[in-house]
Amino acid sequence: MNIKEISELTPDELRARKRELREQIFHLRLQQAGGQLEKPSELRTLRREIARIETVLTQKKNKAAVAVAK
């Protein structure tokens, strides 16, 4: 997912997606520990997508706070 697609999601959808990605990372780390991980770069990709989601969540939270303050 790119940043544009992520920014179109609601905060609840973003949190759900983040939870799914964290579960995927967990399973990939188990595979890595067992020596069965085929694409180690997948971990990096998932971590970056989580970071993008957290960035968008923070931006939406800050926008909401500014709107309430006005």
C-alpha positions as CSV (number, residue, x, y, z in Angstrom):
1,M,0.0,0.0,0.0
2,N,1.2,3.5,-0.8
3,I,0.7,6.5,1.4
4,K,-2.2,7.8,-0.7
5,E,-4.2,4.5,-0.2
6,I,-3.4,4.5,3.5
7,S,-4.5,8.1,4.0
8,E,-7.9,7.2,2.5
9,L,-8.7,4.7,5.2
10,T,-10.4,5.5,8.5
11,P,-8.6,5.4,11.8
12,D,-10.3,2.2,12.8
13,E,-9.4,0.5,9.5
14,L,-5.8,1.7,9.9
15,R,-5.6,0.2,13.4
16,A,-7.0,-3.1,12.1
17,R,-4.5,-3.1,9.2
18,K,-1.6,-2.3,11.7
19,R,-2.7,-5.2,13.9
20,E,-2.7,-7.6,10.8
21,L,0.7,-6.5,9.8
22,R,2.1,-7.0,13.3
23,E,0.7,-10.6,13.2
24,Q,2.4,-11.2,9.8
25,I,5.7,-9.9,11.2
26,F,5.3,-12.2,14.2
27,H,4.8,-15.2,11.9
28,L,7.7,-14.2,9.7
29,R,10.0,-13.9,12.7
30,L,9.0,-17.4,13.8
31,Q,10.0,-18.6,10.3
32,Q,13.2,-16.7,10.5
33,A,14.1,-18.3,13.8
34,G,13.5,-21.7,12.3
35,G,15.6,-20.9,9.3
36,Q,12.6,-21.2,6.9
37,L,12.2,-17.6,5.9
38,E,12.5,-17.3,2.1
39,K,12.3,-13.5,1.7
40,P,13.9,-11.7,4.6
41,S,13.2,-8.4,2.9
42,E,9.5,-8.9,3.6
43,L,10.1,-8.0,7.3
44,R,11.5,-4.7,6.3
45,T,8.6,-4.0,3.9
46,L,6.0,-4.7,6.6
47,R,7.8,-2.6,9.2
48,R,7.8,0.3,6.8
49,E,4.1,-0.1,6.0
50,I,3.4,0.0,9.8
51,A,5.5,3.2,10.0
52,R,3.4,4.7,7.2
53,I,0.2,3.8,9.0
54,E,1.4,5.2,12.3
55,T,2.3,8.4,10.5
56,V,-1.1,8.8,8.9
57,L,-2.8,8.0,12.2
58,T,-0.8,10.7,14.0
59,Q,-1.6,13.2,11.2
60,K,-5.3,12.5,11.5
61,K,-5.2,12.7,15.3
62,N,-3.4,16.1,15.1
63,K,-6.0,17.4,12.5
64,A,-8.8,16.3,14.8
65,A,-7.2,18.1,17.8
66,V,-6.8,21.3,15.8
67,A,-10.4,21.1,14.7
68,V,-11.6,20.7,18.2
69,A,-9.4,23.6,19.5
70,K,-11.0,26.0,17.0
